[in-house]
């Protein structure tokens, strides 16, 4: 829509990680250097981590574009929380190998035979695992075991692991020492700096033949950085909406006020979505709470507590009197039969029932007093 209004040749801020829009920030250049270094070494693991939206997938797509002219058979899998056998099936599928109804032994045999055939053809095998932080430990161990495949003393497969920040913590966990020993290099990709945000926006606009329409005020770029913290995906989302707003307003100039208005709208939308989710959670999971009628009137509450206390004291005196009478009747100090011994079986049961009822009532009264004191 706005691409026609501003006469662009495409959408400059699409969320799809198109490698033709790859921006070589300082961090992205360094990450690509690590990946290229790993390819030269032809063995081990290269790890690139980064927060959500920092451009890890864009790195991968750009790397694959570079590999098209080289004798490398590369495959990419996006991992989920899968066990080792399912991970092997994902890997086999990515290399177009049979995997259905195959045992673990059969999967490993097919993979090794494929790796050897590639080696015989003068090709190398590269496996890239994205979102690796989702893998359980036994699946990570399976990746390490694949790196043990060799042919004529040369490794058959090399792996690049891309994941979010928490994968760095996972790698430091006990039990992964053998995997850590096979890591050639690791790099954490950070967001863009405030100066790089301006270059990034202009870079993407230049890819669609931006000719200065719309014009962009100088202070707009820092405003974008302030609202996005330099995360490329957030920048794309925000500036895409800014350009759409400019098209709807038929504006040919973008100001800080435009960016702030769109950013406020997006934050309000996210808040509404979060509030809606919270309300659904409350209705689905939280039982309806009973409101205390005395909470707002402490004086009335204390008066009622005193009344309950007096009633409990009276009940306690009644219980004590009955207990004294039973003790005196059961003790052979006075001549004649005792009250308890004279009582029939049904009368004794009645007395015990009364005592038990009074005791339960006293406990209930105490619980009621404690509840009112707490609420």
C-alpha positions in Angstrom: 0.0 0.0 0.0 2.5 2.6 1.1 5.1 1.2 -1.3 3.0 2.5 -4.2 2.3 5.8 -2.5 6.0 6.5 -2.0 6.9 4.8 -5.3 9.1 2.1 -3.6 10.0 -1.0 -5.6 9.1 -3.2 -2.6 8.5 -3.3 1.1 11.6 -2.1 2.9 10.7 -3.3 6.4 9.1 -6.7 5.9 9.6 -9.2 8.7 10.6 -12.0 6.4 14.4 -12.4 6.8 15.4 -11.7 3.1 19.2 -11.9 2.8 19.1 -9.2 0.1 18.4 -6.8 2.9 21.2 -8.0 5.1 22.8 -5.2 7.1 26.4 -5.5 8.1 26.4 -3.9 11.5 29.5 -4.3 13.6 28.0 -7.2 15.5 26.6 -8.9 12.3 30.0 -8.6 10.6 31.7 -10.2 13.5 29.1 -13.0 13.7 29.5 -13.7 9.9 33.3 -13.8 10.4 32.9 -16.5 13.0 30.7 -18.5 10.6 33.1 -18.1 7.8 36.0 -19.1 10.1 34.1 -22.3 11.0 33.6 -23.2 7.4 37.3 -22.9 6.8 38.1 -25.1 9.7 35.7 -27.8 8.4 35.1 -29.3 11.9 33.6 -28.7 15.3 30.8 -26.4 16.4 30.3 -22.7 15.9 27.7 -21.1 18.3 25.9 -17.8 17.7 23.4 -16.6 20.3 21.3 -13.5 20.5 18.1 -12.2 21.9 14.8 -12.5 20.0 14.8 -10.3 16.8 18.5 -9.5 16.7 18.9 -11.1 13.3 20.2 -14.6 13.8 18.0 -16.1 11.1 19.1 -13.3 8.7 22.7 -14.4 9.4 21.8 -17.9 8.4 20.1 -17.0 5.2 22.9 -14.7 4.2 25.4 -17.5 4.9 23.4 -20.0 2.8 23.5 -17.5 0.0 27.2 -17.4 0.2 27.5 -21.2 0.2 25.6 -21.6 -3.1 28.8 -21.3 -5.1 30.8 -23.7 -2.8 30.9 -27.4 -2.7 29.0 -27.6 0.6 25.8 -29.6 1.2 24.0 -27.5 3.8 20.8 -28.2 5.7 18.9 -26.2 8.3 16.6 -27.4 10.9 14.6 -25.3 13.4 14.5 -27.3 16.6 11.8 -27.8 19.1 11.7 -29.8 22.3 12.4 -33.1 20.6 14.2 -36.2 21.9 17.2 -37.6 20.2 15.5 -40.0 17.9 13.1 -37.3 16.6 16.1 -35.0 16.2 17.8 -37.6 14.0 14.6 -37.9 11.9 14.5 -34.1 11.4 18.2 -34.2 10.3 17.6 -37.1 7.9 14.5 -35.4 6.5 16.5 -32.1 5.9 19.0 -34.1 3.8 16.1 -35.9 1.9 16.9 -39.3 3.5 14.4 -41.9 4.6 13.3 -41.5 8.2 9.8 -42.8 8.6 9.5 -46.0 10.8 13.3 -46.1 11.1 15.1 -47.1 14.2 17.9 -45.0 15.7 20.5 -47.5 14.4 19.0 -47.3 10.9 18.9 -43.4 11.0 22.6 -43.2 12.1 23.6 -45.7 9.4 21.7 -43.8 6.7 23.2 -40.5 7.8 26.8 -41.9 7.9 26.4 -43.4 4.5 25.2 -40.1 3.1 28.0 -38.2 4.7 30.6 -40.6 3.2 29.0 -40.3 -0.2 29.3 -36.5 -0.1 32.9 -36.8 0.9 33.6 -39.1 -2.0 32.1 -36.5 -4.3 34.3 -33.8 -2.9 31.6 -32.1 -0.9 31.3 -31.1 2.7 28.2 -31.4 4.9 27.1 -28.5 7.1 24.2 -28.9 9.6 22.7 -25.7 11.0 20.4 -26.0 14.0 18.3 -22.9 14.8 16.6 -22.3 18.1 18.9 -24.8 19.7 18.0 -23.6 23.2 14.8 -25.7 22.8 16.7 -29.0 22.6 16.9 -31.3 25.7 20.3 -32.4 26.9 20.2 -35.8 25.4 19.5 -34.3 21.9 22.5 -32.0 22.3 24.5 -35.1 23.1 23.3 -36.7 19.9 24.6 -33.7 17.9 28.0 -34.2 19.6 27.9 -37.9 18.6 27.3 -36.9 15.0 30.5 -34.9 15.1 32.4 -38.1 15.8 31.6 -39.4 12.3 34.9 -39.4 10.3 36.2 -40.8 7.1 39.9 -41.3 6.4 40.6 -39.3 9.6 38.6 -36.3 8.4 35.3 -35.2 10.0 32.2 -35.9 7.9 29.8 -33.2 9.3 30.1 -29.8 10.8 27.4 -28.1 12.9 26.5 -24.5 13.5 24.2 -23.8 16.5 22.1 -20.7 16.7 20.0 -19.9 19.8 18.8 -17.4 22.3 20.6 -16.1 25.3 19.7 -18.9 27.6 21.6 -21.4 25.5 24.8 -19.8 26.9 23.7 -20.9 30.3 22.8 -24.3 29.1 26.3 -24.8 27.6 27.9 -24.1 31.1 25.8 -26.9 32.7 27.6 -30.0 34.1 27.6 -32.9 31.8 28.3 -31.0 28.5 32.0 -30.8 28.9 32.6 -32.9 25.8 30.4 -30.7 23.7 32.1 -27.5 25.0 35.5 -29.0 24.0 34.3 -29.2 20.4 33.2 -25.6 20.1 35.6 -23.6 17.9 34.1 -20.2 18.5 31.0 -18.6 20.1 29.6 -15.2 19.6 26.6 -13.3 21.2 24.8 -11.0 18.8 23.7 -7.7 20.3 21.2 -5.1 19.1 22.2 -2.1 17.0 23.6 1.0 18.5 21.8 4.3 18.2 24.0 5.4 15.3 23.6 2.1 13.5 19.8 2.4 13.7 20.0 5.4 11.3 22.3 3.6 8.9 20.0 0.5 9.1 16.9 2.4 8.2 18.5 4.2 5.3 20.1 0.9 4.1 16.8 -0.9 3.9 15.1 2.1 2.2 17.9 2.2 -0.3 17.1 -1.4 -1.3 13.7 -0.3 -2.5 14.9 2.8 -4.4 14.0 5.4 -1.8 14.5 8.9 -3.4 13.9 11.0 -0.3 10.1 10.7 -0.3 9.2 10.7 2.5 11.8 12.9 4.1 12.9 11.9 7.5 13.8 14.3 10.3 17.2 13.8 11.8 15.8 13.2 15.3 13.5 10.4 14.1 16.3 7.8 14.2 17.1 8.2 17.8 13.4 8.1 18.6 13.2 4.8 16.8 16.2 3.5 18.8 14.6 4.7 22.0 11.4 2.7 21.3 13.0 -0.4 19.9 16.3 -0.6 21.9 18.0 -1.3 18.5 16.4 -4.7 17.9 16.1 -5.0 14.1 12.8 -6.9 14.2 11.3 -4.2 16.4 12.6 -1.5 14.1 11.0 -3.2 11.1 7.7 -3.5 12.8 7.7 0.1 14.0 8.9 1.8 10.8 6.6 -0.3 8.7 3.7 1.1 10.7 5.1 4.7 10.5 5.2 4.5 6.7 1.7 3.1 6.6 0.5 6.0 8.8 2.3 8.5 6.6 0.5 6.9 3.5 -2.9 7.2 5.2 -2.2 10.8 6.2 -0.8 11.5 2.7 2.3 12.9 4.4 5.7 13.2 2.7 7.6 14.0 5.9 8.2 11.8 8.9 8.7 13.5 12.3 9.3 12.4 15.9 5.7 13.1 16.6 4.7 10.5 14.0 7.0 7.9 15.5 5.7 8.6 19.0 2.1 8.4 18.0 2.6 5.0 16.2 4.7 3.7 19.1 2.0 4.7 21.6 -0.6 2.9 19.5 1.5 -0.3 19.4 2.1 -0.2 23.1 -1.7 0.3 23.7 -2.5 -2.7 21.4 0.0 -4.8 23.3 -1.4 -3.7 26.7 -5.0 -4.5 25.5 -3.9 -8.0 24.3 -2.1 -8.6 27.6 -5.1 -7.4 29.6 -7.4 -9.6 27.6 -5.2 -12.6 28.2 -5.1 -11.9 31.9 -8.9 -11.6 32.1 -9.3 -14.9 30.3 -6.8 -16.5 32.7 -8.7 -15.1 35.7 -12.1 -16.3 34.5 -10.7 -19.7 33.6 -8.5 -20.5 36.6 -9.3 -18.2 39.5 -12.3 -19.0 41.7 -14.6 -16.2 42.6 -13.5 -14.6 45.9 -15.9 -13.9 48.7 -15.7 -10.3 49.8 -15.5 -9.7 53.6 -18.5 -7.6 54.7 -16.7 -6.3 57.8 -13.5 -5.2 56.1 -14.5 -1.7 55.7 -15.8 -1.2 59.3 -13.2 -2.2 61.9 -15.3 -1.0 64.8 -18.2 -3.3 63.9 -15.9 -6.2 63.3 -14.3 -5.8 66.8 -17.7 -5.7 68.5 -18.8 -8.9 66.8 -15.5 -10.5 67.8 -16.1 -9.6 71.4 -19.6 -11.1 71.2 -18.2 -14.3 69.8 -15.6 -14.4 72.5 -18.2 -14.1 75.2 -20.3 -16.9 73.7 -17.2 -19.1 73.6 -16.4 -18.4 77.2 -20.0 -19.4 78.2 -19.7 -22.6 76.2 -16.4 -23.3 77.9 -17.9 -22.8 81.3 -20.7 -25.3 80.4 -18.2 -27.9 79.3 -16.1 -27.4 82.5 -19.3 -27.8 84.7 -20.2 -31.0 82.9 -16.7 -32.3 83.2 -16.6 -31.6 86.9 -19.9 -33.3 87.5 -18.7 -36.4 85.6 -15.4 -36.4 87.5 -17.1 -36.1 90.9 -19.6 -38.8 90.1 -17.0 -41.2 88.9 -14.8 -40.6 92.0 -15.8 -42.9 95.0 -15.6 -40.2 97.7 -19.3 -40.0 98.4 -21.4 -43.0 99.3 -24.0 -44.2 96.9 -23.8 -44.8 93.2 -22.2 -42.2 90.9 -24.1 -40.2 88.3 -22.1 -41.9 85.5 -22.5 -45.4 86.9 -26.3 -44.8 87.3 -26.6 -43.6 83.7 -27.7 -46.2 81.1 -25.8 -46.8 77.9 -28.0 -44.5 75.9 -27.7 -41.7 78.5 -23.9 -42.1 78.5 -23.9 -41.8 74.7 -26.1 -38.7 74.9 -23.7 -37.0 77.4 -20.7 -37.8 75.3 -22.5 -36.5 72.2 -23.3 -33.2 73.9 -19.7 -32.8 75.0 -18.4 -33.6 71.5 -20.9 -31.2 70.0 -19.9 -28.4 72.4 -16.2 -29.0 71.6 -16.8 -28.9 67.8 -18.8 -25.7 68.2 -16.1 -24.1 70.3 -13.5 -25.0 67.6 -15.8 -23.5 64.9 -16.2 -20.3 66.9 -12.5 -20.1 67.2 -12.0 -20.6 63.5 -14.6 -17.9 62.8 -12.8 -15.4 65.1 -9.5 -16.1 63.5 -11.0 -15.7 60.0 -12.5 -12.4 60.8 -9.3 -11.2 62.4 -7.4 -12.1 59.3 -9.9 -10.7 56.8 
